[in-house]
């Protein structure tokens, strides 16, 4: 499942790469009415390759809304595993089988493509971006007690049962905090995440959707979730004596 907005240059090659990596998978493109015709291109490629569905949304309402619609569609179709990823080739489609394979291991509920475990990398990132991303992930993981290194990455494979257990349809975040919110819910539900090293590369075409507003929203929501969780634990702790 891949959310798209203004990805006309990427969506065709991306869909071909996904089909080559996982020939039997159903692919869902969730397009937010891209003015550049991303959704229409995906429809055309889907007609040629097969097993590609395009969910045309009325407009750009945020990443979280697109993900909720996409996850909802996948769960209604009855799939056992749902993979989320970006369309800009920052997530390598060739890694999909590795993520899915980890779900075959006992007790694994979600496999995360991680930039920040041994073997993972962010080549060609400028130092300031690398430091900001590292800090944001360390803060998020510590604040929410996630026990993972890459809390904000959007390349993940979930068991469908995982998404139902955490009630993904009731999530509230709308930007990149969405990934942190799902991880927070998985930890709260006692579910187990594993990290698979990936090489995260910058997009070759199009522009990044990241902004200062999105980053600020993410940090504010993480702080709120973490603070409320700590207060709840203090209230439930036994009283001395």
N, C-alpha and C positions, 0 to 999 in steps of 0.2 A: 504494500500500500504506500503510495507516494503522493503527497500534496504538491500541487504545482501552482505557480503564478509567474507569468512572463518567462516561460522556459522553452520558447519555440525552437531555439538552437540546440537544446539538449534532449528534448523529450523523445525524439525519434531514435537517435543512437542509444539513449538510455534503455528504452524498451527492447531494442534489439539485443543489447548486452544482457539484460535480465533474462530474456527468453533463452539466450545461449547458456546462461549459468544454471537456470532452473527451468528446463523445458516444459515440465508438467505443471508449473505453478500458474495460478490465476493471478493476474495483475490488475490492481485497481488504481486508477489515476483520479485523484480528487482535485479538480481544477476550479479555481475561484474566478471563473469568467474572464480569463486572461485576454486583454485587448490584442495581444500579438498572435492569437489563434492557437495557443498551446493545446487547448482541449480538442479542437478540430483536427490538429495534426495527430494527436493521440488516437482519435477515432479512426483516422485513415490508416495509421500503422497497425492498430488493433484489427482492422478488417483484413489486413494482409497476414498478420502473424497468428491471430486467434487467441482466445483466452485472455483478452484484455478488455476491461470494462472502464468506461469513463463516467465518473459522477460529476455532472456539471452543476456547480453551485451558483447561486445568483450573483455573488460578488465577493470581494475580499473582506472577510470578517476576522481574520486572524488564524494563526497556525493551529491553536487549540480547537477551534470550531471545526476546521477541516479534518483534523485527526479524529475528533469525536464522531463526525459523520462517517469517516472511513472505517473506523473500528466498528461502529454500529452496523454498517453494511456487511462487513466481514463476519460478524457474529451471527447476523440473521441468515447468512448463507450456509452456516454450519461448518466452517473450516476449523481444523484442529490447531493450526499454527498461523500466526499473523506476523509478518515482518514489516517494519516501518523503516523508511529510508528517504534520503533526498534524491532529487532528480539531476543534480548538477555534477555528478561523478566525484564529489568529495567522498562519497561512500561507494566503494568498488563493488559492483554487482557480483563479481567472482567470489566474494567472501560470504555470500548468502548461504551456501551449503554448510559452511563451517558453523555459522550461528545456529542454523536449524539442527545440525547434528548434536550440538550441546544440549538441546532440549530432550534428546533421547536418554540422557544420563539421569539416573534416579535423583529426584529431589531438586532438579533445576527447573525453575519456573520462567526465567527470562534470561536470555543471552544478550549481552551488551557489546557492541563493537567499540572498543576502548582505545583512546589515544594515549592514555596515561598509565599503562601497564607495560612491563618489559616486552619489547617487540613492537609496541605502538609508537607512532610518530606523527609529527605535523611538519613535514618538510616545507621549506621556503616561507614559513611564517616569520614576519618581523618579530623582534624581541618583545616589543610592547604588547603585541597580540598574544604571544605565547605566555607572557607573565600574567596578563589579564585573565586569560582562559584558565590557567593553572590556579590562580587565586580564587576565581569564581567557583571552580569545581571543589577545591579544598574547603572553602567556606561552606558551600552547600552540603557536602558530605558530612562535615563536622556538625553543622547546625542541625541537620536532620538525622544524624547518626545512621548514615546509610551503609557504611562499610564498603564503599566502592570508590574508585578513583575518577571515573568519568560519569558524573551525575547528569550532565546536560547534553550528552551526545544523543543524536536521534537515529542511530542505526541499531535497531534492536529486533530480536525475535521473541515473541511471547507465545506461551500456550494460550489457547482461547479461554481455558478455564481460569487462567491468571487474570485476564481482562474482566471476566465476569465476577471473580472474587473481589476485585478492587472497585467494582462498579464504575468502569471508565466513563460511562455516560453521565455521571454526576460530577465529573471534574469541573473546575471553575477557571483555571488559568487559560490564557489565550495566546501567550507568546512562547518563548523558549523555556519558561518556567514549567510548561506542560510536562516536559521530560522529568524534571525534578519532582513534580507532583505525583507522577506515576510511581517513581522510585520510592517516594515517601510512603505512598499507600501500600506498596508491596512489602516494605519493611514492617509497617504497622500490622499487616495481615500475616506476618510470619513466613512470607514467601522468600525464595532464595534466588539471588541474581549471581551470574558469573560474568566475567569480563574476558573478551577475546581480543587480542591485539589487532589493531588496524592501522593502516597508513591513511591519514586524512589529508587530502590534497585540496588546494584552492580550485574553485571553479574556473574553467577555461572560457566560458561564455556566460553572459548575463551578469547581473549584479547581486550582491549579497542582500538578504532580507534583514540582517541584523542591524539594530539601531541603538542609540543611547537610551531611548525610551523603553525599548524591549528589555535591555539589560537592567535598567532601573526597576522595572516592573518585576523582573525575575528575582532580584535580590530582596526587594521588599516583601514579596510573597514568601520566599524561603525563610526570611527572618520571622514573619508572622507565624508560619507553620511550626517552626522550631520552638518559638517562645510558648505557643499554646501547648505543644507536646510536653515541654518541661513543666509547665504549670500543672497539667493534668497528672503527670507522674508524682509531683509533690503532694497533690491532694489525695492521691490513692495510696501513698506510702503509709505504713502503719505508724501510729503515734507512739513515741517512746514511753515506756512505763505502763 
